[in-house]
Amino acid sequence: MEHTKSQTARIIIYIILALFMIYSIFPFGWTILNSIKLPKDATGSIPKIPGQFEATGQNYSSLWLNVSEADAAQVGFVLLILLVLLALLGLFAGRLPWPNSYTYTGIVLSVVGIVLVLPSMVDTAEFYDYLINSVIVTIGTLAVSLSIGALAGYGLARYRYLISVIILVLALAFRALPSISFVLPFFYLGQISGLYDTHILLIFCLVATNQPFTIWMLRSFFMEIPREIEEAAMMDGAGRLRAFLLVIVPIVWPGIITTGLFTLLLAYNDFLLARILMQTNWTLPVGIAQFTGGEDPGHVTLAAAASVSVTLPIICVIIFFQKYLIRGLASGAVKG
């Protein structure tokens, strides 16, 4: 592909890209505006832009906490300071006298700890329980899916026999089926095993539906790693598993993070399985759905606040792991 040298063509391209960007972010921007409006302003016949309504944080405080708006603002301010400190710690992780992985692990554990400890310190609303359920399900799905997918992908990349082809084809066929076709078997499995309405059942079902994608994607990353690298480690005395963990995994780490991000999005945003397999322990997408129906005008602003609250953590995660995501997606694109 050649770069255009025409200044006019570049201006036209930039204008088109700017318009497309505005078109893409406008729905989310409007949702943010609705989340800080009163119900009467959000449901009026004439849309109100900033300056035509009085902004309020009542929707967020009602959504997350059973306290007054002033107390909710204090809690939010403290949480914001903690998150900013953790973000700065992540940005300057390379300057600390220990490996970056230790810093990132500490940040993740700190965020999870804050989420789990906060209900014991503040009177949280029901929607906060949905957040805890989503965190448990997402982390559990990530841990199980990546552990199995990495080992399976590595094995299928190294042992290229007929059985490997059969497994890959079956995995692809399983992935091609619509999710609705698995609902009844999963529901029946939960009933006879006594795991219905538990995090374990939902985690296992999400892993089952996502595992073919994880295996195929990780296998493609492992196939780009020369066999000679692990063979050299094995000649130095390392076993197959040790060579895999200490030599291969660090090399393919960007690909593992990329696969993990897609798995995270699947588990975090799943609605169908969480709605049917969970009776009370709903996750965030199911919790948002309760505000999208009915005739209560207050549900419009609550749904907007819930949508923004659910989206922001994903945006932060994508921004935080952006360099790994780009490296992982570009891995194998250029060989040399």
C-alpha positions as a printed Julia matrix, in Angstrom:
336×3 Matrix{Float64}:
   0.0     0.0    0.0
   1.37    3.38  -1.0
   0.83    6.59   0.96
  -0.98    9.32  -0.93
   1.03   12.47  -1.59
  -1.96   14.67  -2.32
  -2.72   17.12   0.47
  -6.36   17.31  -0.6
  -6.73   13.54  -0.45
  -5.25   13.48   3.05
  -7.65   16.16   4.25
 -10.6    14.21   2.84
  -9.38   11.02   4.52
  -8.96   12.79   7.87
 -12.44   14.31   7.6
 -13.97   10.9    6.84
 -12.11    9.32   9.78
 -13.17   12.15  12.1
 -16.81   11.76  11.05
 -16.64    8.02  11.53
 -15.11    8.51  14.99
 -17.9    10.92  15.97
 -20.47    8.47  14.62
 -18.91    5.65  16.67
 -18.62    7.46  20.01
 -21.84    9.48  19.83
 -24.09    6.74  21.32
 -21.74    6.25  24.26
 -21.41   10.01  24.73
 -25.18   10.41  24.78
 -25.44    7.58  27.3
 -22.99    9.42  29.54
 -25.14   12.54  29.31
 -28.29   10.6   30.19
 -26.52    9.06  33.17
 -26.08   12.49  34.8
 -29.59   13.76  34.0
 -32.74   13.68  36.05
 -35.46   11.39  34.63
 -37.54   14.38  33.53
 -34.61   15.72  31.49
 -33.72   12.36  29.94
 -37.28   11.48  28.91
 -38.36   14.87  27.61
 -39.65   15.23  24.07
 -36.84   17.68  23.26
 -33.3    16.35  23.87
 -31.29   18.52  26.24
 -27.61   19.14  25.69
 -25.08   20.29  28.34
 -26.06   23.67  29.68
 -29.78   22.94  29.36
 -30.01   20.62  32.36
 -28.56   20.36  35.85
 -26.03   17.53  36.15
 -26.47   15.14  39.05
 -24.69   12.08  40.41
 -27.85   10.7   41.96
 -28.17    7.92  39.39
 -24.73    6.52  40.19
 -25.21    6.78  43.95
 -28.63    5.08  43.74
 -27.19    2.39  41.5
 -24.22    1.42  43.64
 -24.78    2.58  47.22
 -27.62    2.78  49.72
 -26.39    6.11  51.08
 -27.04    9.77  50.42
 -25.61   11.49  47.38
 -23.14   13.46  49.54
 -21.82   10.31  51.24
 -21.63    8.56  47.89
 -19.54   11.44  46.53
 -17.05   11.01  49.39
 -16.79    7.27  48.78
 -16.36    7.86  45.05
 -13.63   10.44  45.69
 -11.64    8.02  47.87
 -12.01    5.23  45.3
 -10.94    7.6   42.54
  -7.75    8.48  44.42
  -6.95    4.79  44.96
  -7.52    3.98  41.29
  -5.37    6.91  40.16
  -2.54    5.74  42.42
  -2.79    2.21  41.02
  -2.85    3.58  37.46
   0.31    5.64  38.13
   1.93    2.56  39.63
   1.16    0.66  36.44
   2.5     3.44  34.21
   5.82    3.59  36.05
   6.13   -0.16  36.59
   9.23   -0.29  34.39
  11.13    1.99  36.76
  10.56   -0.13  39.85
  13.32   -2.49  41.09
  11.34   -5.68  40.45
   9.75   -7.39  37.42
   6.76   -5.71  35.81
   4.69   -8.87  36.23
   4.87   -8.48  40.02
   3.56   -4.91  39.77
   0.72   -5.82  37.41
  -0.26   -8.79  39.57
  -0.3    -6.55  42.64
  -2.48   -4.01  40.85
  -4.99   -6.65  39.79
  -5.11   -8.16  43.28
  -5.53   -4.69  44.8
  -8.47   -3.87  42.55
 -10.11   -7.22  43.28
  -9.48   -6.72  47.01
 -11.09   -3.27  46.95
 -14.14   -4.66  45.14
 -14.55   -7.51  47.62
 -13.85   -5.51  50.81
 -15.95   -2.42  50.04
 -19.34   -4.03  50.96
 -18.07   -4.57  54.53
 -17.26   -0.87  54.84
 -20.17    0.79  52.98
 -23.82   -0.11  52.54
 -23.81   -1.18  48.9
 -26.86   -1.63  46.67
 -27.96   -4.8   44.89
 -26.23   -3.79  41.67
 -22.88   -3.98  43.48
 -23.54   -7.67  44.11
 -23.82   -8.1   40.35
 -20.36   -6.53  40.02
 -18.88   -9.02  42.49
 -20.51  -11.89  40.6
 -19.07  -10.58  37.32
 -15.59  -10.28  38.84
 -15.7   -13.84  40.2
 -17.04  -15.31  36.95
 -14.63  -13.33  34.74
 -11.5   -14.16  36.75
 -12.51  -17.8   37.06
 -13.2   -18.09  33.33
  -9.88  -16.41  32.49
  -7.87  -18.66  34.79
  -9.41  -21.94  33.64
  -9.71  -21.04  29.95
  -6.14  -19.77  29.54
  -4.62  -22.63  31.55
  -6.33  -25.31  29.49
  -6.08  -23.37  26.23
  -2.35  -22.72  26.57
  -1.51  -26.36  27.24
  -3.88  -27.63  24.53
  -2.71  -25.05  22.0
   0.93  -25.87  22.67
   0.31  -29.59  22.36
  -1.63  -29.26  19.11
   1.05  -26.94  17.7
   3.87  -29.37  18.44
   2.23  -32.75  17.75
   0.79  -32.49  14.25
  -0.83  -35.88  13.77
  -4.25  -36.96  12.52
  -5.74  -36.84  16.01
  -4.66  -33.18  16.27
  -6.53  -32.32  13.08
  -9.64  -34.14  14.31
  -9.57  -32.28  17.63
  -9.18  -28.92  15.89
 -12.03  -29.61  13.46
 -14.32  -30.74  16.27
 -13.43  -27.65  18.28
 -14.18  -25.44  15.29
 -17.51  -27.18  14.71
 -18.4   -26.76  18.38
 -17.53  -23.06  18.19
 -19.67  -22.6   15.07
 -22.84  -23.68  16.87
 -25.0   -20.86  18.29
 -24.88  -20.38  22.06
 -28.61  -21.0   22.39
 -28.06  -24.63  21.42
 -26.03  -25.22  24.61
 -28.46  -23.63  27.04
 -30.71  -26.63  27.67
 -27.83  -29.15  28.12
 -26.06  -26.75  30.49
 -29.31  -26.13  32.4
 -29.93  -29.87  32.73
 -26.33  -30.41  33.84
 -26.73  -27.76  36.52
 -29.95  -29.31  37.8
 -28.65  -32.88  38.12
 -25.3   -31.8   39.59
 -26.77  -29.39  42.13
 -24.64  -26.55  40.77
 -27.51  -24.5   39.37
 -27.27  -20.8   40.33
 -23.6   -21.11  41.3
 -20.52  -19.38  39.95
 -18.85  -22.73  39.27
 -21.5   -23.81  36.77
 -21.4   -20.52  34.88
 -17.6   -20.53  34.79
 -17.46  -24.07  33.41
 -20.12  -23.3   30.79
 -18.34  -20.12  29.66
 -15.05  -22.01  29.47
 -16.71  -24.74  27.4
 -18.15  -22.27  24.89
 -14.97  -20.22  24.67
 -12.36  -22.99  24.75
 -12.32  -23.74  20.99
 -11.53  -20.1   20.24
  -8.83  -20.04  22.93
  -7.19  -23.22  21.65
  -7.2   -22.11  18.01
  -5.83  -18.66  18.79
  -3.09  -19.81  21.15
  -2.12  -22.62  18.79
  -1.47  -20.04  16.06
   0.87  -18.14  18.4
   2.74  -21.27  19.48
   3.25  -22.36  15.87
   5.29  -19.19  15.29
   7.8   -20.27  17.97
  10.65  -22.43  16.55
  11.0   -25.88  18.07
  14.72  -25.3   18.53
  14.11  -22.87  21.39
  12.52  -25.39  23.74
  14.8   -28.17  22.49
  17.78  -26.07  23.57
  16.24  -25.67  27.02
  15.58  -29.41  27.23
  19.18  -30.14  26.29
  20.21  -28.01  29.26
  18.23  -30.27  31.57
  14.74  -28.74  31.57
  11.74  -31.01  31.14
   9.01  -30.42  28.59
   6.72  -28.67  31.07
   9.51  -26.56  32.55
  10.7   -25.51  29.1
   7.14  -24.57  28.25
   6.62  -22.47  31.38
  10.03  -20.78  31.57
  10.93  -20.4   27.89
   7.89  -20.58  25.61
   5.3   -18.75  27.74
   7.42  -15.57  28.18
   7.97  -15.42  24.42
   4.3   -15.83  23.55
   3.09  -13.69  26.47
   1.61  -10.92  24.24
  -0.45  -13.57  22.43
  -1.67  -14.98  25.75
  -2.71  -11.5   26.9
  -4.51  -10.89  23.6
  -6.4   -14.15  23.94
  -7.13  -13.34  27.56
  -8.65   -9.99  26.62
 -11.06  -11.64  24.18
 -11.93  -14.23  26.82
 -12.47  -11.46  29.36
 -14.89   -9.69  27.02
 -16.83  -12.9   26.46
 -17.18  -13.7   30.16
 -17.8   -10.11  31.24
 -20.46   -9.35  28.62
 -22.28  -12.7   28.53
 -26.02  -12.34  29.01
 -27.71  -15.51  27.79
 -25.94  -18.11  29.94
 -25.84  -15.86  32.99
 -29.57  -15.17  32.76
 -30.64  -18.8   32.38
 -28.08  -20.58  34.56
 -28.24  -18.08  37.44
 -31.43  -17.53  39.44
 -30.18  -14.93  41.92
 -26.42  -14.5   41.38
 -26.82  -12.35  38.29
 -23.94  -10.64  36.53
 -23.78   -7.03  35.31
 -25.33   -7.52  31.83
 -28.33   -9.28  33.4
 -28.56   -6.57  36.05
 -28.71   -3.85  33.39
 -31.57   -5.65  31.64
 -33.88   -5.04  34.59
 -33.72   -1.3   33.85
 -34.49   -1.61  30.13
 -38.12   -2.64  30.51
 -41.14   -1.28  32.32
 -42.68    2.16  32.37
 -40.7     3.78  35.19
 -38.97    6.86  33.69
 -36.26    6.6   36.32
 -35.06    3.38  34.74
 -33.81    5.31  31.7
 -31.2     7.21  33.67
 -30.35    4.2   35.84
 -29.81    2.08  32.73
 -27.53    4.78  31.32
 -25.52    4.98  34.54
 -25.27    1.19  34.67
 -24.1     1.01  31.04
 -21.4     3.62  31.62
 -20.28    1.94  34.85
 -20.0    -1.45  33.13
 -18.15   -0.07  30.1
 -15.49    2.05  31.84
 -13.59   -0.9   33.44
 -13.29   -2.58  30.03
 -12.01    0.64  28.46
  -9.39    0.96  31.22
  -8.28   -2.66  30.76
  -7.95   -2.26  26.99
  -5.96    0.98  27.37
  -3.75   -0.59  30.03
  -2.93   -3.64  27.91
  -2.97   -1.82  24.57
   0.69   -2.41  23.75
   0.39   -6.13  24.49
  -2.8    -6.33  22.44
  -1.14   -4.72  19.41
   1.94   -6.93  19.73
  -0.22  -10.01  20.05
  -2.43   -9.2   17.06
   0.62   -8.31  14.94
   2.51  -11.44  15.98
   3.23  -13.56  12.94
   2.18  -10.87  10.49
   5.83  -10.3    9.48
   8.27  -13.17   9.47
  11.98  -12.66   9.19
